[in-house]
Every structure is written in structure tokens, then in C-alpha cells.
């Protein structure tokens, strides 16, 4: 063949496995038969053996020195840049500044800070805003009670590990050590006053704990009591002394009010009243 010594044919012979994948066996045979005269096939072959000329794109070139994605953009929009608005499968649009998002439930545009995180999504941002996500979860639990009952224990375990660094077994051991009651008031929890995990805020400020600074389980009232006192033992001792001192003073004042005053006559008894009536 006259084109056997040409640059294109020698390149095909050197990279025949790659060429078979890119243009197929039939295309390679057509190129070998046509030689350099097959200009269109030769141009496609040279494009596919190079990389895309768009910055930061390392995909193989398919047409006009561009990969398939950038070439399709150029063919449709006249530019290889991404001019389309990103949309998730839920329909919430992410604006080009990547700082706001439209919630598909309430249809409001809100900052990304008002959305939760979701590791399963490409951008790591939840589909719905926090209020809409909470309403959706509540409705889902109400419509699927069996699912909620099956997953309530698992969700509680995840919440304990994430919030306080405790496993379910460690929580149960702590509850058993307190005999199932509040560590301060020693009252049994009820539906309105459940036991809460108390931790040292000097170690872990905020509502989360590392697990090592967990102090015990308290009812909601006692937990609020420590929070109002800013976890200061001196404030709590002063409050106890105040209640003890003021309580003693109040009891003494009440007892003094019940005693008869000096210089006042005692009230007549029933016998004295009857004797005086007989004398008259």
C-alpha cells in the first residue's frame, strides 16, 4: 500500500489496540485501505488520540479537539462553558453563586446555611430546608408508624453517639447505676419529664459532649436548674443556705404570731361563761 510508510499508518500500527477501541476494527481497516486520502477519518482519529483542549479537562478529544461533553455544549450553545442551571432530582435550583438554594417544598430561596447536610447528595446539602425537612419527617412518621417503630431505636442510638459520644449500652449502664431515677431529685421520669444527659460544659461547651465529660442523667427540671446556676456549685450552695435560713426565719415569725401578746387578757372559757350566767 502506498500509505504504509505514512505517519498516520505507522501511528495506527504502533497503537493498534487503542485504535481498535476508539474507532473500531472496521474503521481501522477503512483507514488502512484509504490511506492518507481518507481525510475525515484521519481527522477524527487524530482528535481521539489527543486530549480535550478545554482547561482542566483531561478527557480524550472526540471532535474539534474537544471531548464529547464540551463538544455537545459548543454545538448546542456556541460555547463550551456550562451555561445550564444545575438542578437536583428534587427540582431545587442551585444558583450560580452557590450560596442560595430554592426549597422544593416551600418554594422559597434561602441561604445554604438554612439547609441541613446530606452526605448522599452530590453537593452535601439536604434537598429541603430545615423547617420543611422537619415537617416532612413528622408527616412520614405519622403515615408510617411501623417504619417509625422499627427505626426509633436505631435513630436514638445514632443520636446518642453523635450528640454525647455514648453507646446504647453505656446509656443503659448509666441509667441502671441511678436506679432509673434522676440523679438529683431521685424522681422517676414520666412522659412530660424525661431523663436528659448532663455533661460538664467546661470541657465541651454547647449541646454536644465528647463522652468523657458526661456526669449523669437528670430530669428536665434539674437540668434547667444547673443551667440557670451556670453549673456553679457555690451558687447552688448559696441558694440552699438562703432557703434554709429564710425558711427558719419564716417559721419563727409564724410561731411568734400565734403566741398571745403580753398585757392582754385571755379569752373566757366556756366554764367561766356558764358560772357568770348562773350568778346573774
C-alpha positions as CSV (number, residue, x, y, z in Angstrom):
1,X,0.0,0.0,0.0
2,X,1.3,3.5,-0.9
3,X,0.3,4.9,2.5
4,X,2.1,2.2,4.5
5,X,5.0,4.4,5.3
6,X,3.0,7.5,6.1
7,X,2.8,9.0,9.6
8,X,-0.8,8.1,10.1
9,X,-0.4,4.4,9.2
10,X,2.7,4.0,11.3
11,X,0.8,5.5,14.3
12,X,-2.1,3.1,13.8
13,X,0.3,0.1,13.7
14,X,2.0,1.3,16.9
15,X,-1.2,2.0,18.8
16,X,-3.4,-0.6,17.2
17,X,-5.1,-1.8,20.4
18,X,-6.1,1.8,21.3
19,X,-7.3,2.5,17.8
20,X,-9.5,-0.7,17.8
21,X,-11.2,0.7,20.9
22,X,-11.6,4.3,19.6
23,X,-12.8,3.8,16.1
24,X,-13.3,0.0,15.9
25,X,-11.8,-2.7,13.7
26,X,-13.9,-1.6,10.7
27,X,-12.8,2.0,10.9
28,X,-9.1,0.9,11.2
29,X,-9.4,-1.2,8.1
30,X,-11.1,1.6,6.2
31,X,-8.3,3.9,7.2
32,X,-5.6,1.4,6.1
33,X,-7.3,0.9,2.8
34,X,-8.0,4.6,2.1
35,X,-4.6,5.7,3.4
36,X,-3.9,9.5,3.8
37,X,-6.7,10.3,1.3
38,X,-9.4,9.5,3.9
39,X,-9.1,13.0,5.4
40,X,-12.3,12.9,7.5
41,X,-11.5,9.6,9.2
42,X,-7.9,10.7,9.7
43,X,-9.0,13.9,11.4
44,X,-11.3,12.0,13.7
45,X,-8.5,9.6,14.5
46,X,-6.1,12.4,15.4
47,X,-8.7,14.1,17.6
48,X,-9.4,10.9,19.5
49,X,-5.7,10.3,20.2
50,X,-5.4,13.7,21.8
51,X,-6.9,15.2,25.0
52,X,-9.6,17.9,25.3
53,X,-8.2,21.4,24.8
54,X,-10.6,22.9,27.4
55,X,-8.8,23.9,30.6
56,X,-8.8,21.4,33.4
57,X,-10.3,18.7,31.2
58,X,-8.3,15.5,30.7
59,X,-10.9,13.5,28.8
60,X,-10.0,12.3,25.3
61,X,-10.9,14.6,22.4
62,X,-13.8,13.4,20.2
63,X,-14.4,16.3,17.8
64,X,-12.8,19.7,17.1
65,X,-10.1,18.9,19.8
66,X,-12.9,18.7,22.5
67,X,-14.3,15.9,24.5
68,X,-17.8,14.7,23.9
69,X,-19.3,16.8,26.7
70,X,-17.6,20.1,25.7
71,X,-18.3,19.5,22.0
72,X,-22.0,18.9,22.7
73,X,-22.1,22.2,24.7
74,X,-20.4,24.0,21.9
75,X,-22.7,22.5,19.3
76,X,-25.9,23.4,21.3
77,X,-25.0,26.8,22.8
78,X,-22.0,28.0,20.8
79,X,-19.8,27.8,23.9
80,X,-18.1,25.0,25.8
81,X,-18.8,26.7,29.2
82,X,-21.5,25.2,31.4
83,X,-24.4,27.6,30.8
84,X,-27.2,25.4,32.1
85,X,-28.6,25.9,35.6
86,X,-27.8,23.0,38.0
87,X,-30.8,21.1,39.2
88,X,-31.2,18.2,41.5
89,X,-33.6,15.4,41.0
90,X,-36.0,17.0,43.5
91,X,-36.2,20.2,41.4
92,X,-34.5,22.6,43.8
93,X,-32.3,25.0,41.8
94,X,-28.8,26.0,43.0
95,X,-27.9,29.5,41.8
96,X,-24.6,30.3,40.1
97,X,-23.2,32.0,43.3
98,X,-23.6,28.6,45.1
99,X,-24.8,30.4,48.2
100,X,-28.6,30.0,47.9
101,X,-31.0,27.3,47.1
102,X,-34.7,27.0,46.4
103,X,-36.5,24.7,48.6
104,X,-38.9,22.4,46.6
105,X,-41.4,22.3,49.5
106,X,-41.9,25.9,50.4
107,X,-40.6,27.3,47.1
108,X,-38.5,29.9,48.9
109,X,-34.9,30.9,48.1
110,X,-32.8,30.5,51.3
111,X,-29.1,30.6,52.1
112,X,-27.4,27.2,52.3
113,X,-26.9,27.8,56.0
114,X,-30.6,27.1,56.5
115,X,-30.3,23.6,54.9
116,X,-29.0,20.5,56.7
117,X,-26.2,18.3,55.4
118,X,-26.6,15.1,53.5
119,X,-23.6,13.0,52.6
120,X,-25.5,11.1,50.0
121,X,-26.1,14.1,47.8
122,X,-23.5,15.4,45.3
123,X,-23.2,18.9,46.9
124,X,-23.6,17.6,50.5
125,X,-26.7,19.8,51.1
126,X,-30.1,18.5,52.0
127,X,-32.9,18.9,49.5
128,X,-35.3,20.7,51.8
129,X,-34.8,23.5,54.3
130,X,-34.7,22.6,58.0
131,X,-38.4,23.5,58.8
132,X,-39.7,21.7,55.7
133,X,-37.5,18.7,56.4
134,X,-38.8,18.5,60.0
135,X,-42.4,18.7,58.8
136,X,-41.8,16.1,56.1
137,X,-40.2,13.7,58.7
138,X,-43.1,14.2,61.1
139,X,-45.6,13.5,58.4
140,X,-43.7,10.5,57.3
141,X,-43.6,9.0,60.8
142,X,-47.3,9.6,61.2
143,X,-48.1,7.9,57.9
144,X,-45.7,5.0,58.5
145,X,-46.0,4.0,62.2
146,X,-44.4,0.6,61.6
147,X,-41.3,2.2,60.0
148,X,-41.0,4.7,62.8
149,X,-41.2,2.0,65.5
150,X,-38.6,-0.2,63.7
151,X,-36.2,2.7,63.3
152,X,-36.7,4.6,66.5
153,X,-34.2,2.6,68.5
154,X,-31.6,2.9,65.7
155,X,-32.1,6.6,65.4
156,X,-31.8,7.0,69.2
157,X,-28.5,5.1,69.2
158,X,-27.1,7.2,66.4
159,X,-28.3,10.4,68.2
160,X,-26.6,9.3,71.4
161,X,-23.3,8.6,69.7
162,X,-23.4,11.8,67.6
163,X,-24.6,14.1,70.4
164,X,-22.9,12.7,73.6
165,X,-20.4,10.1,72.4
166,X,-22.3,7.3,74.3
167,X,-23.3,3.9,73.0
168,X,-26.7,2.4,73.9
169,X,-25.1,0.0,76.3
170,X,-23.3,2.8,78.1
171,X,-26.5,4.8,78.4
172,X,-28.3,1.8,79.9
173,X,-25.5,1.1,82.4
174,X,-25.6,4.8,83.5
175,X,-29.4,4.6,83.9
176,X,-29.1,1.3,85.9
177,X,-26.5,2.9,88.2
178,X,-29.0,5.6,89.1
179,X,-31.8,3.1,89.6
180,X,-33.8,4.7,86.7
181,X,-34.3,8.0,88.6
182,X,-33.0,11.5,88.4
183,X,-29.5,11.8,89.9
184,X,-30.6,15.0,91.9
185,X,-34.3,14.8,92.9
186,X,-34.5,11.0,92.7
187,X,-37.8,11.1,91.0
188,X,-39.0,8.7,88.3
189,X,-39.2,10.1,84.8
190,X,-42.5,10.5,83.1
191,X,-43.8,11.4,79.6
192,X,-43.6,15.1,80.4
193,X,-40.2,15.0,82.2
194,X,-37.8,12.5,80.6
195,X,-34.2,12.0,81.7
196,X,-31.6,14.0,79.9
197,X,-27.9,13.5,79.6
198,X,-25.9,16.1,81.6
199,X,-22.3,16.8,80.8
200,X,-19.5,19.2,82.0
201,X,-19.8,22.4,79.9
202,X,-16.3,23.5,80.9
203,X,-15.0,20.5,78.9
204,X,-17.4,20.6,76.0
205,X,-19.3,23.9,75.6
206,X,-22.6,23.7,73.8
207,X,-25.1,20.8,73.5
208,X,-22.6,18.1,72.4
209,X,-20.2,16.1,74.5
210,X,-17.0,14.0,73.9
211,X,-18.4,11.2,76.1
212,X,-15.7,11.5,78.8
213,X,-17.4,14.6,80.5
214,X,-20.9,13.0,80.9
215,X,-21.9,13.4,84.5
216,X,-25.2,11.6,84.8
217,X,-28.9,11.6,83.8
218,X,-31.2,14.4,85.1
219,X,-34.8,15.3,84.7
220,X,-35.6,18.4,82.7
221,X,-36.3,20.5,85.8
222,X,-33.0,19.6,87.5
223,X,-31.1,20.0,84.2
224,X,-32.5,23.5,83.8
225,X,-31.6,24.2,87.4
226,X,-28.0,23.6,86.8
227,X,-28.1,25.6,83.6
228,X,-29.7,28.6,85.4
229,X,-26.9,28.4,88.0
230,X,-24.3,28.2,85.3
231,X,-23.0,24.9,86.7
232,X,-21.6,26.8,89.7
233,X,-21.6,24.8,92.9
234,X,-21.1,28.0,95.0
235,X,-24.3,29.5,93.6
236,X,-26.3,26.3,94.4
237,X,-24.9,26.2,97.9
238,X,-25.7,29.8,98.5
239,X,-29.3,29.1,97.2
240,X,-29.6,26.2,99.6
241,X,-28.4,28.3,102.5
242,X,-30.7,31.0,101.6
243,X,-33.7,28.7,101.5
244,X,-32.7,27.1,104.8
245,X,-32.1,30.5,106.6
246,X,-35.1,32.2,105.2
247,X,-37.3,29.1,105.9
248,X,-36.2,29.1,109.6
249,X,-36.9,32.8,109.9
250,X,-40.3,32.5,108.4
251,X,-41.2,29.6,110.7
252,X,-40.1,31.6,113.7
253,X,-42.1,34.6,112.6
254,X,-45.2,32.4,112.1
255,X,-44.8,30.9,115.6
256,X,-44.4,34.3,117.2
257,X,-47.6,35.5,115.6
258,X,-49.5,32.6,117.1
259,X,-48.4,33.4,120.7
260,X,-50.7,35.8,122.8
261,X,-49.3,39.2,123.3
262,X,-48.2,40.3,126.8
263,X,-50.7,42.6,128.8
264,X,-53.8,41.2,127.0
265,X,-56.5,39.2,128.9
266,X,-57.1,35.7,128.0
267,X,-60.4,34.8,126.4
268,X,-63.0,33.4,128.8
269,X,-63.5,29.7,128.8
270,X,-66.9,28.1,128.5
271,X,-67.0,27.2,132.2
272,X,-66.3,30.7,133.3
273,X,-69.0,32.0,130.9
274,X,-71.5,29.5,132.4
275,X,-70.7,30.4,136.0
276,X,-71.2,34.1,135.4
277,X,-74.6,33.4,133.8
278,X,-75.8,31.4,136.8
279,X,-74.7,34.2,139.3
280,X,-76.8,36.6,137.4
